[in-house]
């Protein structure tokens, strides 16, 4: 079974809970999007607000390559690599908007040709946004008992995202590569029905939702690398075909991703034809992290054989106790009695336990997808040793 997750760093599923001020909230609800378009967009479509009002760098990006390197099925190292070409009169003294993470990014590092860049602190970013919407703030609060500063402080404190503004270095070259690296850990997607691993379905593979905002009228590449000992694939790709096109080998029609000769790596190329009014430019898809089929077959074979052996042992124990306490006999014998009494079954138990021990050795450092499987298998092995001991203790054959 697959459990649904998402990477929260650049995913709009991310939310923020906060204590509301009813007085200011009533003012926010009265906002007319035609009269106050900037404030309305800042509240309701924060990413688009930044993309439209701080777009100086967008036209200078030639291409983007993005790597999602899953160190474990729960955590990915993400690298954005952007090729830039700056004009001769570029102003290196200004801060420029790069992206708007919905969550704080762990271990964020931004470099320009391997040189660390200055990232604007929260106060600077707050000032940049205020300068854009200050006129609308004054118009909105005119005649109310809320000041424009109080309203803005409230909006900024409860905004969605943490906008990243950077200052580029003059390296005597107008062409360079900018790289942003950070770690992102998955979160459970509660917007859809989600089933956890169970006794009968112990392997909890991942289906991780991801959103990609491609460069306008440019090509964007996405590289996915699976964690060690797992496979990776992509499906449920959702995008506007009027805006983006994706290479055929990633499409659902030919299922090439599922037949990839290298299941540890997957790639996707997105070619954007431009932003259309009212259309969603993002590409949405699910990243599947799965156990290789041959290995999964082994895991499940050992698991269900162990479970079957345990059930037979339990049945034998209950049946023996039934006779031991002289309950009325309904059936004189049952087909498996000869197997239990011949000692063959002891050899079967030892074989199953040996298989469990070998399998458990492979799982000793895997505490993600196979966590429930490993826990269940350990409990089954203990019971496979305990029940024959109880049979011997009671003198059952």
C-alpha positions in Angstrom: 0.0 0.0 0.0 1.0 3.6 -0.6 0.6 6.3 2.0 0.2 9.9 0.8 2.7 12.6 1.7 3.9 15.9 0.4 7.2 17.9 0.5 6.2 21.1 2.4 9.0 23.4 1.3 7.4 24.7 -1.9 4.0 23.0 -1.7 0.8 25.1 -1.4 -0.7 22.3 0.9 1.3 23.9 3.7 -0.8 25.9 6.1 -0.2 28.1 9.1 -2.4 28.3 12.2 -2.5 31.5 14.2 -4.6 33.5 16.7 -7.0 35.8 14.8 -7.8 39.4 15.6 -11.6 39.7 14.9 -11.4 43.4 14.3 -8.7 43.1 11.6 -10.2 39.9 10.2 -13.5 41.8 9.5 -11.5 44.5 7.7 -9.7 41.8 5.6 -13.0 40.2 4.7 -14.3 43.5 3.3 -11.4 43.8 0.8 -12.5 44.3 -2.8 -10.1 42.6 -5.2 -10.7 45.3 -7.8 -10.1 48.2 -5.5 -7.2 46.6 -3.6 -5.7 44.0 -6.0 -2.2 43.9 -4.5 -3.4 43.3 -0.9 -6.0 40.8 -2.1 -3.4 38.9 -4.1 -0.9 39.0 -1.2 -3.5 37.4 1.1 -5.0 34.9 -1.3 -2.3 34.1 -3.9 1.0 34.9 -2.2 3.3 33.2 -4.7 1.7 35.0 -7.6 2.0 38.3 -5.8 5.8 37.9 -5.5 6.1 36.6 -9.1 4.3 39.6 -10.5 5.8 42.3 -8.3 9.4 41.1 -7.8 10.1 39.6 -11.3 13.4 41.3 -12.1 15.3 38.1 -12.0 12.7 36.0 -13.9 13.6 37.2 -17.4 17.3 36.7 -16.7 17.0 33.0 -15.9 18.0 30.9 -19.0 17.1 27.5 -17.5 16.6 25.6 -14.3 17.8 22.2 -13.2 16.4 20.8 -10.0 17.5 17.7 -8.2 15.5 15.9 -5.6 18.0 13.5 -4.0 16.1 11.3 -1.5 18.6 10.5 1.2 15.9 8.4 2.9 12.2 7.8 1.8 11.3 10.6 4.3 13.9 13.2 3.5 15.2 14.8 0.4 18.2 17.1 -0.4 16.9 19.5 -3.0 19.2 21.5 -5.3 18.0 24.3 -7.6 20.6 25.2 -10.3 19.8 28.3 -12.3 21.7 29.6 -15.3 21.7 33.4 -15.4 22.7 36.0 -18.0 22.7 39.5 -16.7 22.6 42.8 -18.7 25.7 45.1 -18.6 23.8 47.7 -16.5 22.7 45.2 -13.8 22.4 46.8 -10.3 24.3 44.6 -7.9 23.3 46.8 -4.9 19.7 45.7 -4.8 18.1 42.6 -3.3 16.1 40.4 -5.7 13.3 38.0 -5.1 14.3 34.3 -5.7 11.4 32.1 -4.3 8.9 31.9 -1.5 9.2 28.7 0.6 6.0 27.8 2.4 8.1 26.4 5.3 11.5 27.4 6.7 14.0 25.4 4.7 16.5 23.4 6.7 20.2 24.1 6.0 19.5 26.6 3.2 22.6 27.5 1.3 22.6 29.8 -1.8 25.7 30.2 -3.9 26.8 32.1 -7.0 29.6 30.2 -8.7 30.3 28.5 -5.4 30.4 31.8 -3.5 27.9 32.2 -0.6 25.3 35.0 -1.2 23.7 37.4 1.3 20.1 36.6 2.0 17.9 39.5 3.2 16.7 39.2 6.8 13.0 39.3 7.7 13.0 43.0 8.4 14.4 43.8 4.9 11.9 41.4 3.2 9.1 43.0 5.2 10.1 46.5 4.0 10.3 45.4 0.4 6.7 44.1 0.4 5.4 47.1 2.4 6.8 49.5 -0.2 4.7 47.7 -2.9 1.3 47.7 -1.0 1.6 50.8 1.2 -0.7 53.0 -0.8 -3.4 50.3 -0.8 -3.0 49.8 2.9 -3.6 53.5 3.6 -6.7 53.5 1.3 -8.1 50.4 3.0 -7.6 51.6 6.6 -8.8 55.1 5.9 -11.8 55.8 8.2 -11.4 52.6 10.2 -10.0 52.1 13.7 -7.1 50.1 12.4 -3.9 51.8 11.3 -2.1 50.8 8.1 0.9 49.7 10.1 -1.1 47.5 12.4 -2.9 45.9 9.5 0.4 45.3 7.7 2.1 43.9 10.8 -0.8 41.5 11.1 -0.7 40.5 7.4 3.0 40.0 7.5 3.0 37.9 10.7 0.4 35.6 9.3 1.5 35.5 5.7 1.9 32.2 3.9 5.6 31.6 3.2 9.0 33.0 3.9 10.1 35.1 0.8 13.8 34.8 0.0 15.5 37.9 -1.4 19.2 37.7 -2.4 21.9 40.1 -3.4 24.1 39.0 -6.3 27.8 39.5 -6.5 29.7 41.3 -9.3 32.0 38.5 -10.3 33.1 40.2 -13.6 31.0 37.8 -15.6 27.4 38.2 -16.8 26.9 34.5 -17.2 27.0 32.3 -14.1 25.2 29.4 -12.2 23.3 30.2 -9.1 22.6 27.2 -6.8 20.2 26.9 -3.8 20.4 23.8 -1.6 18.3 22.7 1.3 16.8 19.7 3.1 13.0 19.0 3.0 11.2 16.3 5.0 7.8 14.9 4.0 4.6 15.5 5.8 1.4 13.4 5.8 -1.2 14.6 3.3 -4.4 14.9 5.3 -6.4 16.3 2.4 -6.9 12.8 1.1 -7.9 9.5 2.6 -4.8 7.9 4.0 -4.4 4.3 5.2 -1.5 3.3 7.4 0.3 -0.1 7.3 -1.6 -3.0 8.9 -1.1 -6.6 9.8 -2.1 -7.8 6.3 -0.4 -5.0 4.4 2.7 -4.2 6.3 4.8 -2.4 3.7 4.1 1.4 3.7 5.4 2.8 0.4 5.4 6.5 -0.3 3.4 8.6 -2.8 4.7 12.1 -2.4 2.9 15.1 -3.9 5.1 17.8 -5.5 4.5 21.1 -7.2 6.9 22.5 -9.8 6.7 26.1 -10.9 8.5 26.1 -14.3 10.4 29.1 -15.8 8.3 31.3 -18.1 9.0 30.5 -21.8 12.0 28.4 -20.8 12.9 24.8 -20.2 13.1 23.3 -16.7 14.6 20.0 -15.8 13.7 17.8 -12.8 15.9 14.9 -11.7 14.7 12.4 -9.1 17.1 10.1 -7.3 15.7 7.2 -5.2 17.0 6.4 -1.7 19.3 3.5 -1.4 17.6 0.1 -2.0 14.4 1.7 -3.3 12.9 2.5 -6.7 11.4 5.9 -7.8 8.8 6.8 -10.4 6.3 9.5 -11.2 2.6 9.4 -12.0 -0.6 11.5 -11.8 1.0 14.3 -13.7 -1.5 17.2 -13.7 -0.8 20.4 -15.8 -2.3 22.7 -18.4 -1.2 21.5 -21.8 -1.9 25.0 -23.2 0.9 26.3 -21.0 3.4 23.5 -20.5 4.6 20.5 -22.4 6.4 17.5 -20.9 8.7 15.1 -22.7 6.8 12.0 -23.9 8.9 9.5 -21.9 7.4 11.0 -18.8 3.8 10.8 -20.0 1.1 8.3 -18.9 0.5 7.1 -22.5 3.7 5.1 -22.9 4.4 4.5 -19.2 8.1 4.9 -19.8 8.7 5.9 -16.3 7.5 2.6 -15.0 9.7 0.7 -17.5 12.8 2.8 -16.9 16.0 0.8 -17.2 17.4 2.7 -14.3 14.7 2.6 -11.6 16.9 4.6 -9.2 16.7 7.7 -11.4 13.9 9.6 -13.1 13.8 12.8 -15.1 11.2 15.2 -16.4 11.6 18.1 -18.8 9.0 20.9 -18.8 8.9 23.4 -21.6 6.8 26.4 -20.8 5.0 28.4 -23.5 4.2 31.4 -21.3 1.7 32.4 -18.6 -1.9 32.6 -19.7 -4.3 34.8 -17.8 -6.2 32.9 -15.2 -4.4 29.6 -15.9 -2.4 27.7 -13.3 1.2 27.4 -14.5 2.3 24.8 -12.0 2.9 21.1 -12.7 1.5 18.7 -10.1 2.6 15.1 -9.8 3.2 12.3 -7.3 6.6 10.8 -6.7 6.4 7.1 -5.8 9.1 5.6 -3.6 8.7 1.8 -3.7 10.4 -1.4 -2.8 11.9 -3.2 -5.9 9.5 -5.8 -7.1 11.8 -8.8 -6.7 12.7 -7.7 -3.2 9.1 -7.0 -2.3 8.1 -10.6 -3.5 10.7 -12.0 -1.1 9.6 -9.8 1.8 6.0 -10.7 1.4 6.7 -14.4 0.8 8.6 -14.7 4.1 6.0 -12.5 5.9 2.9 -14.5 4.8 4.7 -17.9 5.3 5.6 -16.8 8.8 2.0 -15.6 9.4 0.6 -18.8 8.1 3.0 -20.9 10.3 2.0 -18.9 13.3 -1.7 -19.4 12.7 -1.2 -23.1 12.4 0.8 -23.2 15.6 -1.9 -21.2 17.4 -4.5 -23.6 16.1 -2.5 -26.6 17.3 -2.1 -25.0 20.7 -5.8 -24.2 21.1 -6.7 -27.7 19.9 -4.3 -29.3 22.3 -5.6 -27.2 25.2 -9.1 -28.2 24.2 -8.2 -31.9 24.7 -6.0 -31.2 27.8 -9.0 -29.7 29.7 -11.3 -32.6 28.6 -13.8 -30.4 26.7 -16.3 -32.4 24.7 -14.7 -33.8 21.5 -16.5 -32.9 18.3 -13.9 -34.1 15.8 -11.7 -37.0 16.7 -8.8 -35.9 14.4 -7.9 -33.3 11.9 -5.7 -33.5 8.7 -2.7 -31.6 10.1 -2.4 -33.8 13.2 0.1 -36.2 11.5 2.3 -33.3 10.4 2.5 -31.9 14.0 3.1 -35.3 15.6 5.8 -36.4 13.0 8.2 -33.6 13.8 8.2 -32.3 10.2 6.6 -29.1 11.4 9.5 -28.4 13.7 11.7 -28.3 10.6 9.3 -26.0 8.9 9.3 -23.6 11.9 13.2 -23.6 11.9 13.3 -22.9 8.2 10.8 -20.0 8.5 12.7 -18.5 11.5 16.0 -18.7 9.5 14.3 -16.8 6.7 13.0 -14.2 9.1 16.5 -13.8 10.7 18.1 -13.3 7.2 15.4 -10.8 6.2 15.5 -9.0 9.5 19.3 -8.5 9.0 18.6 -6.5 5.8 16.0 -4.3 7.6 18.2 -3.4 10.6 18.8 0.2 9.4 15.4 0.7 7.5 13.0 2.5 9.8 10.7 4.2 7.2 8.8 2.2 4.5 9.5 -1.1 6.1 9.2 0.0 9.8 5.8 -1.7 10.3 6.9 -4.8 8.4 10.1 -5.1 10.5 8.2 -4.7 13.7 5.5 -7.3 12.8 8.1 -9.8 11.6 10.0 -9.5 14.9 6.8 -10.1 16.9 5.9 -13.1 14.7 9.4 -14.6 15.2 9.1 -14.3 19.0 5.7 -16.0 18.9 7.1 -18.8 16.6 9.6 -19.5 19.4 7.2 -19.0 22.3 4.3 -21.2 21.2 6.4 -24.4 20.7 7.8 -23.8 24.1 4.3 -23.6 25.6 3.5 -26.9 23.7 6.5 -28.5 25.3 5.7 -27.1 28.7 2.2 -28.6 28.7 3.5 -31.9 27.4 1.8 -31.6 24.0 3.4 -33.4 21.1 
